């Protein structure tokens, strides 16, 4: 499993309503991504837009956030996003009562 953190710095902070409206425009894309386990839509303390993705593979994570996607974000927001990757070794899921190791 791969954790991908995508941070979009912002020049103008969005209201909660603006953030949610913007995030909703991406839901169908991510709902239809078979290698995406989950996505969290977050806001940083500075108003940055942060997506936290849990992927089945790094290859698919990189493919969905490629150079073309980066340029699209640059054109839309005026700034390049920052992308980080972490290898997930264990997941504790309290709702399911499970621990999964990778």
Backbone as JSON, one array per atom type, in Angstrom:
{
  "sequence": "XXXXXXXXXXXXXXXXXXXXXXXXXXXXXXXXXXXXXXXXXXXXXXXXXXXXXXXXXXXXXXXXXXXXXXXXXXXXXXXXXXXXXXXXXXXXXXXXXXXXXX",
  "N": [[0.84, -1.17, 0.0], [0.37, 2.25, -0.65], [0.77, 5.49, 0.56], [-0.21, 8.59, -0.48], [0.38, 11.99, -0.47], [-0.94, 14.95, -1.44], [-0.39, 18.26, -1.79], [-1.83, 21.33, -2.29], [-0.72, 24.43, -2.51], [-2.18, 27.58, -1.71], [-3.16, 30.78, -2.97], [-5.21, 32.32, -2.24], [-7.3, 31.88, 0.44], [-9.9, 29.48, 0.71], [-13.39, 29.49, 1.53], [-15.19, 27.24, 3.71], [-17.43, 26.29, 2.33], [-16.75, 26.89, -0.34], [-14.49, 25.26, -0.59], [-15.61, 22.66, -0.27], [-17.39, 22.63, -2.45], [-15.59, 22.77, -4.58], [-14.15, 20.38, -4.14], [-16.15, 18.47, -4.5], [-16.41, 18.4, -7.27], [-14.53, 16.59, -8.07], [-15.22, 14.09, -7.23], [-16.5, 11.99, -8.79], [-14.46, 11.19, -10.55], [-12.57, 10.06, -8.75], [-14.12, 8.11, -7.49], [-14.36, 6.23, -9.47], [-11.88, 5.08, -9.73], [-10.16, 2.21, -9.71], [-7.84, 1.34, -8.27], [-7.64, 2.98, -6.12], [-7.93, 3.09, -2.71], [-8.86, 4.76, -0.64], [-9.66, 8.25, -0.14], [-8.88, 11.23, 1.47], [-10.11, 14.43, 1.94], [-8.59, 17.29, 2.81], [-7.78, 20.26, 4.72], [-5.08, 22.39, 5.11], [-3.47, 24.18, 7.86], [-2.78, 26.64, 6.84], [-4.59, 27.06, 4.89], [-4.1, 25.59, 2.67], [-4.9, 23.13, 0.18], [-5.32, 19.76, 0.69], [-4.89, 16.5, -0.34], [-5.2, 13.24, 0.72], [-4.31, 10.14, -0.11], [-4.91, 6.65, -0.28], [-3.42, 4.07, -1.82], [-3.38, 1.07, -3.86], [-1.15, 0.6, -5.36], [2.0, 2.16, -6.07], [2.61, 2.8, -8.67], [0.14, 3.3, -9.93], [-0.72, 5.49, -8.45], [1.22, 7.39, -9.16], [0.69, 7.51, -11.88], [-1.82, 8.72, -12.01], [-1.32, 11.22, -11.04], [0.41, 12.67, -12.79], [2.83, 14.4, -14.96], [1.25, 15.82, -16.83], [-1.14, 16.17, -15.38], [-0.1, 17.74, -13.31], [0.53, 20.09, -14.71], [-2.02, 20.86, -15.45], [-3.1, 21.49, -12.96], [-1.42, 23.63, -12.3], [-2.19, 25.48, -14.25], [-4.83, 25.88, -13.47], [-4.78, 26.66, -10.75], [-2.56, 28.28, -10.45], [-0.25, 27.56, -9.19], [2.16, 24.99, -8.55], [1.39, 21.71, -7.32], [2.52, 19.92, -4.38], [3.88, 16.72, -4.04], [3.96, 13.83, -2.11], [5.18, 10.58, -1.13], [4.58, 7.67, 0.79], [5.47, 4.54, 2.13], [3.16, 2.2, 3.2], [3.06, 0.23, 5.99], [1.48, -0.97, 7.92], [-1.96, -1.14, 8.82], [-4.26, -0.06, 11.1], [-7.56, -0.59, 11.67], [-10.04, 0.64, 13.33], [-12.85, 0.69, 13.14], [-13.5, -1.63, 11.71], [-12.19, -3.39, 13.27], [-9.7, -4.49, 12.68], [-6.28, -5.38, 11.92], [-3.93, -4.88, 9.49], [-1.08, -6.0, 7.88], [1.6, -5.11, 5.68]],
  "CA": [[0.0, 0.0, 0.0], [1.11, 3.51, -0.77], [0.1, 6.71, 0.99], [0.19, 9.73, -1.3], [-0.1, 13.25, 0.08], [-0.86, 15.98, -2.46], [-0.68, 19.55, -1.17], [-2.0, 22.45, -3.22], [-0.63, 25.74, -1.85], [-3.19, 28.5, -2.24], [-2.88, 32.21, -2.86], [-6.39, 32.85, -1.56], [-7.96, 30.84, 1.24], [-11.3, 29.21, 0.38], [-14.32, 29.23, 2.64], [-15.57, 25.83, 3.8], [-18.38, 26.01, 1.26], [-15.99, 26.89, -1.6], [-13.65, 24.06, -0.57], [-16.44, 21.48, -0.52], [-17.89, 22.7, -3.83], [-14.46, 22.41, -5.44], [-13.86, 18.95, -3.93], [-17.24, 17.66, -5.09], [-16.2, 18.26, -8.72], [-13.57, 15.51, -8.32], [-15.69, 12.82, -6.65], [-16.74, 10.93, -9.78], [-13.16, 10.7, -11.02], [-11.94, 9.19, -7.76], [-14.99, 6.95, -7.24], [-14.16, 5.27, -10.55], [-10.48, 4.65, -9.78], [-10.15, 0.91, -9.03], [-6.69, 1.13, -7.38], [-7.7, 3.9, -4.98], [-8.62, 2.52, -1.56], [-9.59, 5.85, -0.01], [-9.13, 9.6, -0.28], [-9.33, 12.22, 2.44], [-10.02, 15.83, 1.49], [-8.18, 18.01, 4.01], [-7.32, 21.64, 4.59], [-3.97, 22.7, 5.99], [-3.68, 25.36, 8.71], [-2.57, 27.84, 6.03], [-5.61, 27.08, 3.85], [-3.73, 24.72, 1.55], [-5.78, 22.0, -0.11], [-4.51, 18.56, 0.87], [-5.51, 15.22, -0.62], [-4.47, 12.1, 1.28], [-4.78, 9.0, -0.86], [-4.36, 5.32, 0.01], [-3.4, 3.36, -3.1], [-2.91, -0.31, -3.92], [0.19, 0.58, -5.95], [2.62, 3.45, -6.34], [2.54, 3.04, -10.11], [-1.15, 3.93, -10.26], [-0.7, 6.81, -7.81], [2.04, 8.25, -10.01], [0.04, 7.66, -13.19], [-2.95, 9.65, -11.91], [-0.78, 12.53, -10.71], [1.58, 12.76, -13.66], [3.21, 15.76, -15.4], [0.09, 16.46, -17.45], [-2.01, 16.57, -14.28], [0.57, 18.86, -12.61], [0.38, 21.29, -15.53], [-3.43, 21.23, -15.35], [-3.25, 22.16, -11.66], [-0.72, 24.91, -12.41], [-3.05, 26.37, -15.05], [-6.07, 26.16, -12.73], [-4.56, 27.29, -9.44], [-1.44, 29.21, -10.5], [0.88, 27.05, -8.4], [2.32, 23.53, -8.65], [1.17, 20.97, -6.08], [3.62, 19.14, -3.83], [3.42, 15.33, -3.93], [4.81, 12.98, -1.27], [4.8, 9.17, -1.08], [5.01, 6.91, 1.97], [5.11, 3.12, 2.11], [2.32, 1.82, 4.34], [3.47, -1.08, 6.51], [0.43, -1.55, 8.74], [-3.16, -0.33, 9.0], [-5.19, -0.39, 12.18], [-8.89, -0.1, 11.34], [-10.86, 0.47, 14.53], [-14.25, 0.4, 12.8], [-13.58, -3.05, 11.33], [-11.52, -4.19, 14.3], [-8.66, -5.29, 12.03], [-4.92, -4.9, 11.7], [-3.4, -5.47, 8.26], [0.33, -5.7, 7.65], [2.02, -5.21, 4.28]],
  "C": [[0.89, 1.24, 0.0], [0.22, 4.65, -0.28], [0.67, 7.84, 0.14], [-0.44, 10.98, -0.7], [0.14, 14.33, -0.97], [-1.3, 17.3, -1.82], [-0.71, 20.62, -2.25], [-1.86, 23.75, -2.42], [-1.66, 26.67, -2.49], [-2.73, 29.95, -2.05], [-4.03, 32.91, -2.15], [-7.09, 31.71, -0.83], [-9.42, 30.72, 0.83], [-12.12, 29.12, 1.64], [-14.61, 27.73, 2.65], [-16.47, 25.45, 2.63], [-17.67, 25.96, -0.11], [-15.13, 25.64, -1.71], [-14.48, 22.83, -0.93], [-17.0, 21.48, -1.94], [-16.8, 22.3, -4.81], [-14.16, 20.91, -5.34], [-14.91, 18.07, -4.58], [-17.05, 17.45, -6.59], [-15.26, 17.11, -9.06], [-14.08, 14.14, -7.9], [-15.87, 11.7, -7.68], [-15.44, 10.34, -10.31], [-12.58, 9.7, -10.04], [-12.81, 7.98, -7.42], [-14.75, 5.85, -8.26], [-12.74, 4.77, -10.69], [-10.33, 3.34, -9.01], [-8.98, 0.68, -8.07], [-6.67, 2.08, -6.2], [-8.53, 3.27, -3.87], [-9.46, 3.59, -0.87], [-8.9, 7.18, -0.29], [-9.73, 10.46, 0.8], [-9.1, 13.6, 1.85], [-9.75, 16.66, 2.74], [-7.81, 19.46, 3.69], [-6.2, 21.86, 5.6], [-4.23, 23.95, 6.8], [-3.52, 26.68, 7.94], [-3.6, 27.97, 4.9], [-5.28, 26.22, 2.65], [-4.73, 23.58, 1.41], [-4.93, 20.75, -0.09], [-5.36, 17.33, 0.58], [-4.63, 14.12, -0.07], [-5.09, 10.85, 0.7], [-4.13, 7.72, -0.34], [-4.54, 4.49, -1.25], [-2.94, 1.91, -2.94], [-1.5, -0.38, -4.49], [0.71, 2.0, -6.18], [2.52, 3.8, -7.82], [1.24, 3.75, -10.49], [-1.24, 5.33, -9.65], [0.07, 7.8, -8.68], [1.36, 8.51, -11.36], [-1.12, 8.67, -13.13], [-2.51, 11.07, -11.6], [0.52, 12.74, -11.48], [1.88, 14.21, -14.06], [2.05, 16.51, -16.03], [-0.86, 16.99, -16.38], [-1.42, 17.77, -13.54], [0.39, 20.16, -13.39], [-1.07, 21.79, -15.52], [-3.68, 21.98, -14.05], [-2.59, 23.54, -11.7], [-1.58, 25.92, -13.17], [-4.29, 26.79, -14.26], [-5.84, 26.98, -11.48], [-3.41, 28.29, -9.42], [-0.23, 28.78, -9.7], [0.94, 25.53, -8.55], [2.04, 22.87, -7.31], [2.46, 20.26, -5.64], [3.1, 17.72, -3.61], [4.45, 14.54, -3.13], [4.27, 11.55, -1.3], [5.37, 8.54, 0.18], [4.6, 5.46, 1.77], [4.3, 2.81, 3.37], [2.71, 0.41, 4.75], [2.37, -1.77, 7.32], [-0.74, -0.58, 8.81], [-3.96, -0.91, 10.15], [-6.53, 0.22, 11.8], [-9.79, -0.38, 12.53], [-12.3, 0.14, 14.22], [-14.45, -1.06, 12.45], [-12.99, -3.96, 12.4], [-10.41, -5.05, 13.71], [-7.31, -4.57, 12.04], [-4.4, -5.63, 10.48], [-1.96, -5.03, 8.09], [0.67, -5.91, 6.18], [3.51, -5.44, 4.21]]
}
